[in-house]
Amino acid sequence: MSKLKLTTKLSLINTIATLVVVTLSLTLIYRYFYVLATRSVLADFSNPGRFVNVLETPFGKQYIVLRWDLYVADFDSKEIINDPYGIGFIDREGFVKLGERYFYFSKIQGTIFGKDITSTMTFLENIKRLFITTVFLIALGVFLLTYFLTKRSVSEIKEFISHIESLGGSDVSRRVAMKPKSFEVMELVDKFNNLMDRIERSYKSQESFVSAVSHELRTPVATLLGYVSMLKRWGLKDEKILSESVEAIEESAKEIKQIIENMLLIARVETLTEEEFDLLTFVEDIVSQKVKSDTVEIKGNGKIRTNKEGLGIILTILLDNAFTHGSPPFAIEISDNMICVVNHGEKIPEQLIPKIFDRFFKGKNSNGTGLGLYIASEIAKKLQLKLAVDSTEERTVFKIIKE
């Protein structure tokens, strides 16, 4: 069956399943008719005294048959008392077929009684043939109906496959343009096009990101190569140039390393999984292990269900941002499904707040890559978290919220 076409396979499976159900149902119905039809026959023989009187006389048994259609024979003497059917002596019991006729025989106290039940058995035979024909016609109908319906659906699936093949793999902006009649194939087309929409957005986002990062790397790489060239020319003889070049190379290398690490962070967040954990313990670990500061006050407690690693990256970035651009005292305020990072630095202008999470955005006094808050925002989106900023003259608060 594995080599059959899908239409044939589905038709056969549906036909076999229908055959089993219909056959069982009709068998039960036939059995009901059989019992109903033979019950009257068996009832006649339950009290044969109604039809035959057997008298014991000095001359032996004497039979008085009250029904002309009743077969009567003495089993011991093999004498036929009444044989309206001309079948001779019969020593069998139960339902018996003789030629084209059916009989029922029963032996009671040495006497054999019989009756022609051809009409009853013919009725049952006709029902059986009718049921067999019905099963065959239903099976044929189910097979043909399933075959043509499946063939239509499969033809739409084949058309869908041909559309996919025509898309190729070079242009992610193309979509399957077909309007199938069946709901299932229509849903399949919609799901595929939605998937391609997500792939296109992801592809364009990565393409834009890689392009921007590549552009951003040019400056530190150019700086690094420039100072290496200067070292080759004069650095070995001039200690001042040597010292300046080494420091510049170190800074450029650190900047390149940070950009690469940030790229890896965004790539890694695609595989993050969720778990529920206690925020106080989590924040204390981040502050003690990842942030070099003993001036952070931790307030409150709560729980959250998200990914620990991703949330840790976001919190570390927000703390680094607070230490770099804010002023003490620093605090982290915790509640269920929320972490607030507080610093008391300068107010962030309202017009800049919508831009601070943009890629490569830098404040006026920033010496970083402009990727930190962008990465935090991207990870938050993938973890279905919200980043919000509230900045006043007194303090600035970055909030991580799970809605």
C-alpha positions as CSV (number, residue, x, y, z in Angstrom):
1,M,0.0,0.0,0.0
2,S,3.0,2.3,0.5
3,K,3.5,2.5,-3.3
4,L,-0.1,3.5,-4.0
5,K,-1.1,7.1,-4.9
6,L,-2.5,9.2,-2.1
7,T,-6.0,9.3,-3.7
8,T,-6.1,5.5,-4.1
9,K,-4.8,4.9,-0.6
10,L,-7.3,7.3,1.1
11,S,-10.1,5.8,-1.0
12,L,-9.2,2.3,0.1
13,I,-8.8,3.2,3.7
14,N,-12.2,5.0,3.8
15,T,-13.8,2.1,1.9
16,I,-12.5,-0.6,4.2
17,A,-13.5,1.4,7.3
18,T,-17.0,1.9,5.8
19,L,-17.2,-1.8,4.9
20,V,-16.4,-2.9,8.4
21,V,-19.0,-0.6,10.0
22,V,-21.8,-1.3,7.5
23,T,-21.1,-5.1,7.5
24,L,-21.3,-5.2,11.3
25,S,-24.4,-3.2,11.3
26,L,-26.2,-5.2,8.6
27,T,-25.1,-8.5,10.2
28,L,-26.7,-7.4,13.5
29,I,-29.9,-6.4,11.6
30,Y,-29.9,-9.7,9.7
31,R,-29.4,-11.6,13.0
32,Y,-32.4,-9.8,14.4
33,F,-34.6,-10.8,11.4
34,Y,-33.3,-14.3,11.6
35,V,-34.2,-14.8,15.2
36,L,-37.6,-13.0,14.7
37,A,-38.5,-15.2,11.7
38,T,-37.4,-18.6,13.2
39,R,-39.0,-17.8,16.6
40,S,-42.5,-18.7,15.4
41,V,-41.2,-22.0,13.9
42,L,-39.5,-23.0,17.1
43,A,-42.6,-22.0,19.1
44,D,-44.8,-24.4,17.0
45,F,-42.6,-27.4,18.1
46,S,-42.4,-26.4,21.7
47,N,-45.8,-28.0,22.3
48,P,-46.5,-30.6,19.5
49,G,-49.6,-31.8,21.4
50,R,-51.5,-29.0,19.8
51,F,-51.1,-30.6,16.4
52,V,-50.7,-34.4,17.1
53,N,-52.4,-36.7,19.6
54,V,-50.4,-39.8,20.4
55,L,-52.6,-42.6,21.9
56,E,-51.1,-45.8,23.5
57,T,-53.4,-48.7,22.5
58,P,-53.0,-52.5,22.8
59,F,-52.2,-52.4,19.1
60,G,-49.4,-49.9,19.7
61,K,-49.1,-46.1,19.2
62,Q,-51.9,-44.4,17.3
63,Y,-51.4,-40.9,15.9
64,I,-54.1,-38.4,15.3
65,V,-52.6,-35.5,13.2
66,L,-54.5,-32.3,13.5
67,R,-52.5,-30.3,10.9
68,W,-52.2,-31.5,7.4
69,D,-48.9,-29.6,6.8
70,L,-47.1,-31.3,9.7
71,Y,-44.6,-34.1,8.9
72,V,-44.8,-36.9,11.5
73,A,-42.8,-40.1,11.7
74,D,-42.1,-42.7,14.4
75,F,-38.3,-42.8,15.1
76,D,-38.2,-46.3,16.5
77,S,-40.2,-48.1,13.9
78,K,-39.3,-45.6,11.1
79,E,-42.9,-45.5,10.2
80,I,-44.1,-42.4,8.4
81,I,-47.3,-41.1,9.9
82,N,-47.9,-38.0,7.8
83,D,-45.8,-36.9,4.9
84,P,-47.5,-34.1,2.9
85,Y,-44.2,-33.2,1.2
86,G,-43.3,-36.7,-0.1
87,I,-39.8,-36.6,1.4
88,G,-39.7,-40.0,3.0
89,F,-38.3,-40.9,6.4
90,I,-36.0,-38.3,7.9
91,D,-34.0,-38.9,11.1
92,R,-32.3,-35.5,11.3
93,E,-33.1,-32.5,13.5
94,G,-32.9,-28.8,13.0
95,F,-33.0,-26.8,9.8
96,V,-32.5,-29.0,6.8
97,K,-32.4,-28.2,3.1
98,L,-33.9,-30.9,0.8
99,G,-33.5,-30.0,-2.8
100,E,-34.9,-26.5,-3.2
101,R,-37.0,-26.6,-0.1
102,Y,-36.2,-25.9,3.6
103,F,-37.6,-27.9,6.6
104,Y,-37.3,-27.8,10.3
105,F,-37.3,-31.2,12.1
106,S,-37.5,-31.9,15.9
107,K,-37.5,-35.3,17.7
108,I,-39.7,-35.4,20.8
109,Q,-40.2,-38.6,22.8
110,G,-39.4,-40.9,19.9
111,T,-41.5,-39.0,17.4
112,I,-40.1,-36.8,14.6
113,F,-42.0,-33.7,13.7
114,G,-41.3,-31.5,10.7
115,K,-42.5,-28.5,8.9
116,D,-41.8,-26.8,5.6
117,I,-40.2,-23.3,6.2
118,T,-39.2,-22.6,2.7
119,S,-41.0,-19.2,2.6
120,T,-39.3,-18.1,5.9
121,M,-35.8,-19.2,4.7
122,T,-36.4,-17.6,1.3
123,F,-37.3,-14.4,3.0
124,L,-34.1,-14.5,5.0
125,E,-32.0,-15.4,2.0
126,N,-33.5,-12.5,0.1
127,I,-32.6,-10.2,3.0
128,K,-29.1,-11.6,3.0
129,R,-28.7,-11.0,-0.7
130,L,-30.1,-7.5,-0.3
131,F,-27.7,-6.7,2.5
132,I,-24.7,-8.1,0.5
133,T,-25.7,-6.0,-2.5
134,T,-26.1,-3.0,-0.3
135,V,-22.7,-3.5,1.2
136,F,-21.1,-3.8,-2.3
137,L,-23.0,-0.7,-3.6
138,I,-22.1,1.3,-0.5
139,A,-18.4,0.3,-0.8
140,L,-18.3,1.2,-4.4
141,G,-20.0,4.5,-3.8
142,V,-17.7,5.4,-0.9
143,F,-14.7,4.4,-3.0
144,L,-15.7,6.5,-6.0
145,L,-16.8,9.5,-3.9
146,T,-13.7,9.5,-1.8
147,Y,-11.5,9.0,-4.9
148,F,-12.9,12.0,-6.8
149,L,-13.1,14.3,-3.7
150,T,-9.5,13.3,-2.7
151,K,-8.3,13.7,-6.3
152,R,-9.6,17.2,-6.4
153,S,-7.9,18.1,-3.1
154,V,-4.7,16.3,-4.1
155,S,-4.7,18.2,-7.4
156,E,-4.8,21.4,-5.4
157,I,-1.9,20.2,-3.3
158,K,0.0,19.4,-6.4
159,E,-0.7,22.8,-7.7
160,F,0.5,24.2,-4.4
161,I,3.7,22.2,-4.7
162,S,4.3,23.5,-8.2
163,H,3.8,27.0,-7.0
164,I,6.4,26.5,-4.3
165,E,8.8,25.0,-6.8
166,S,8.3,28.1,-9.1
167,L,9.2,30.4,-6.3
168,G,12.8,29.3,-6.2
169,G,15.0,30.2,-3.3
170,S,16.5,33.5,-4.3
171,D,13.6,35.9,-3.7
172,V,11.9,35.6,-0.3
173,S,9.4,38.3,-1.2
174,R,7.5,36.0,-3.6
175,R,4.3,34.3,-2.4
176,V,2.1,31.4,-3.5
177,A,-0.7,33.1,-5.6
178,M,-3.5,30.5,-5.8
179,K,-7.1,30.4,-4.6
180,P,-7.9,26.8,-3.7
181,K,-11.6,25.7,-3.3
182,S,-11.0,23.4,-0.3
183,F,-10.7,25.0,3.1
184,E,-7.7,22.8,4.1
185,V,-5.5,23.7,1.1
186,M,-6.6,27.4,1.5
187,E,-5.4,27.2,5.1
188,L,-2.2,25.5,4.0
189,V,-1.5,28.3,1.5
190,D,-2.2,31.0,4.1
191,K,0.1,29.3,6.7
192,F,2.9,29.0,4.1
193,N,2.5,32.7,3.0
194,N,2.5,33.8,6.7
195,L,5.6,31.7,7.2
196,M,7.3,33.4,4.2
197,D,6.3,36.8,5.7
198,R,8.1,36.0,8.9
199,I,11.1,34.6,7.0
200,E,11.3,37.7,4.8
201,R,11.1,40.0,7.9
202,S,13.8,37.9,9.6
203,Y,16.0,37.8,6.5
204,K,15.7,41.5,5.9
205,S,16.4,42.2,9.6
206,Q,19.5,40.1,9.6
207,E,20.6,41.4,6.3
208,S,20.2,45.0,7.5
209,F,21.9,44.1,10.8
210,V,24.9,42.4,9.2
211,S,25.2,45.3,6.7
212,A,25.1,47.8,9.5
213,V,27.5,45.9,11.7
214,S,29.9,45.4,8.8
215,H,29.8,49.1,8.2
216,E,30.4,49.8,11.9
217,L,33.4,47.4,12.0
218,R,35.1,49.4,9.3
219,T,36.0,52.2,11.6
220,P,37.8,50.2,14.3
221,V,39.4,47.9,11.7
222,A,40.6,50.9,9.8
223,T,41.9,52.5,13.0
224,L,43.7,49.2,13.9
225,L,45.3,48.9,10.5
226,G,46.4,52.5,10.5
227,Y,48.2,52.2,13.9
228,V,49.7,48.9,12.8
229,S,51.1,50.7,9.7
230,M,52.3,53.6,11.9
231,L,54.0,51.1,14.3
232,K,55.8,49.5,11.4
233,R,57.2,52.9,10.2
234,W,58.1,54.7,13.4
235,G,56.8,52.8,16.4
236,L,59.9,50.7,17.1
237,K,62.0,53.9,17.4
238,D,59.6,56.3,19.0
239,E,58.2,55.1,22.4
240,K,55.5,57.8,22.4
241,I,54.1,56.5,19.1
242,L,54.5,52.9,20.3
243,S,52.5,53.6,23.4
244,E,49.8,55.5,21.6
245,S,49.5,52.9,18.9
246,V,49.3,50.0,21.4
247,E,46.5,51.8,23.3
248,A,44.6,52.6,20.1
249,I,44.9,49.0,18.8
250,E,43.7,47.7,22.2
251,E,40.6,50.0,22.1
252,S,39.8,49.1,18.5
253,A,40.2,45.4,19.3
254,K,37.9,45.8,22.4
255,E,35.3,47.6,20.2
256,I,35.4,44.9,17.5
257,K,35.1,42.2,20.2
258,Q,32.1,43.9,21.7
259,I,30.4,44.2,18.4
260,I,31.0,40.5,17.6
261,E,29.8,39.4,21.1
262,N,26.6,41.5,20.6
263,M,25.9,39.8,17.3
264,L,26.3,36.4,18.9
265,L,23.9,37.4,21.7
266,I,21.2,38.2,19.2
267,A,21.8,34.9,17.3
268,R,21.8,32.9,20.5
269,V,18.5,34.2,21.8
270,E,16.6,32.4,19.0
271,T,16.7,29.1,21.0
272,L,15.8,30.4,24.4
273,T,13.2,28.5,26.5
274,E,11.0,29.7,29.4
275,E,10.9,28.8,33.1
276,E,9.5,30.3,36.2
277,F,12.0,31.6,38.8
278,D,12.4,33.9,41.8
279,L,13.5,37.4,40.8
280,L,15.3,38.4,44.0
281,T,17.8,35.5,43.8
282,F,18.2,36.0,40.1
283,V,18.9,39.8,40.4
284,E,21.4,39.2,43.3
285,D,23.3,36.8,41.1
286,I,23.4,39.2,38.2
287,V,24.6,42.1,40.4
288,S,27.3,40.0,42.2
289,Q,28.7,38.1,39.2
290,K,28.1,40.2,36.1
291,V,28.1,43.8,37.3
292,K,31.2,45.2,39.0
293,S,29.5,47.5,41.5
294,D,28.6,47.3,45.2
295,T,26.4,50.4,45.1
296,V,23.3,48.8,43.8
297,E,20.3,48.6,46.2
298,I,17.9,45.8,45.6
299,K,14.3,46.3,46.7
300,G,11.2,44.0,46.7
301,N,10.7,40.5,45.4
302,G,8.6,38.6,42.9
303,K,8.4,35.9,40.3
304,I,8.5,35.8,36.5
305,R,8.2,33.2,33.8
306,T,10.6,33.8,31.0
307,N,14.1,32.8,29.9
308,K,16.8,33.3,32.5
309,E,19.7,33.8,30.1
310,G,17.8,36.3,27.9
311,L,16.6,38.3,30.9
312,G,20.1,38.2,32.4
313,I,21.5,39.8,29.2
314,I,18.8,42.5,29.2
315,L,19.4,43.3,32.9
316,T,23.2,43.4,32.5
317,I,22.9,45.8,29.5
318,L,20.5,48.1,31.5
319,L,22.8,48.1,34.5
320,D,25.9,48.8,32.3
321,N,23.9,51.6,30.6
322,A,23.0,53.0,34.1
323,F,26.6,53.0,35.3
324,T,27.9,54.5,32.0
325,H,25.3,57.2,31.5
326,G,23.6,57.6,34.9
327,S,24.7,58.6,38.4
328,P,24.3,57.0,41.8
329,P,22.5,56.0,43.8
330,F,21.6,52.9,41.7
331,A,18.7,50.6,42.6
332,I,16.8,47.7,41.2
333,E,13.1,47.5,42.2
334,I,11.5,44.1,41.9
335,S,7.8,43.0,41.8
336,D,5.9,40.2,40.0
337,N,6.7,40.3,36.3
338,M,8.6,43.5,36.6
339,I,12.2,44.7,37.1
340,C,13.1,48.4,37.3
341,V,16.7,49.7,37.0
342,V,17.0,53.1,38.6
343,N,19.7,55.7,38.4
344,H,19.8,59.4,39.3
345,G,21.6,60.9,36.3
346,E,20.5,63.6,33.9
347,K,17.1,63.5,32.5
348,I,16.8,61.9,29.0
349,P,15.1,64.4,26.7
350,E,11.6,63.2,25.7
351,Q,12.4,63.4,22.0
352,L,15.3,61.0,22.4
353,I,13.4,58.3,24.4
354,P,11.8,56.7,21.2
355,K,15.3,56.6,19.6
356,I,17.5,55.1,22.4
357,F,16.6,51.5,21.4
358,D,17.5,52.1,17.8
359,R,20.5,50.3,16.3
360,F,23.7,52.3,16.6
361,F,22.0,55.2,18.3
362,K,24.5,57.0,20.6
363,G,24.0,59.8,23.1
364,K,26.1,62.9,22.9
365,N,28.7,61.6,25.5
366,S,28.6,58.0,24.4
367,N,31.8,56.1,23.5
368,G,30.1,52.7,22.9
369,T,28.9,50.9,19.8
370,G,25.3,52.0,20.0
371,L,24.2,48.3,20.1
372,G,23.6,47.7,23.8
373,L,20.0,49.0,24.2
374,Y,19.2,47.8,20.7
375,I,20.2,44.2,21.7
376,A,18.2,44.5,24.9
377,S,15.2,45.6,22.9
378,E,15.5,42.8,20.4
379,I,15.9,40.1,23.1
380,A,12.9,41.6,24.9
381,K,10.7,41.3,21.8
382,K,11.7,37.7,21.3
383,L,10.9,36.9,25.0
384,Q,7.6,38.9,24.7
385,L,8.8,41.4,27.3
386,K,8.3,45.1,27.1
387,L,11.0,47.7,27.8
388,A,9.8,51.1,29.0
389,V,11.6,54.3,30.1
390,D,10.5,56.9,32.6
391,S,13.0,59.8,33.0
392,T,12.6,62.9,35.2
393,E,14.9,65.5,36.7
394,E,15.3,63.3,39.8
395,R,15.8,59.9,38.3
396,T,15.6,57.7,35.2
397,V,13.9,54.2,35.4
398,F,14.3,51.5,32.8
399,K,11.5,48.9,33.2
400,I,11.4,45.3,32.1
401,I,7.8,44.2,32.0
402,K,6.1,40.9,31.3
403,E,2.5,41.7,30.3
